[in-house]
């Protein structure tokens, strides 16, 4: 009975130790699996983050080029607006315009006569002054003079033009013109409010 009891005791303690070792092994395996899974997830997140960062870095050059192009376009637009604004004085200043117009006419052998200022029209964001005049000259000279008017440093438009044929071939033609001189352009905030999308 002593042998049986010793054997039984030894068997129980051996089973207990084996059970304990099996439990510890299972616990270590579970912890190992959890650690490996956790590390795998962190590595996957790091790789995804790196891919996103690389994609952004690859687009950096594209974004910078786009930004530079947009900046250049804005500068060009601002310069165009400045150039246009420089051609629109605050007052009608028709005497200066008539001098500029006459200088170009004299250079093209055109006789300007019958200068008559008209009414002022207020468009809200700018104003226009009507000017009427009569000119005489050879047809080709008149055409050249009209073409050169676009080079004047003044924003204007020809709203009416009528030409009377010469009495004989090669003699001067007569044209009646109506100009609209722009002046008193509104400030930027008023212009921005006038633009409708």
HELIX and SHEET records of a PDB file:
HELIX    1   1 UNK A    2  UNK A   86  1                                  85    
HELIX    2   2 UNK A   94  UNK A  107  1                                  14    
HELIX    3   3 UNK A  139  UNK A  148  1                                  10    
HELIX    4   4 UNK A  149  UNK A  151  5                                   3    
HELIX    5   5 UNK A  188  UNK A  194  1                                   7    
SHEET    1   A 4 UNK A 111  UNK A 122  0                                        
SHEET    2   A 4 UNK A 127  UNK A 137 -1                                        
SHEET    3   A 4 UNK A 173  UNK A 183 -1                                        
SHEET    4   A 4 UNK A 156  UNK A 164 -1                                        
END                                                                             
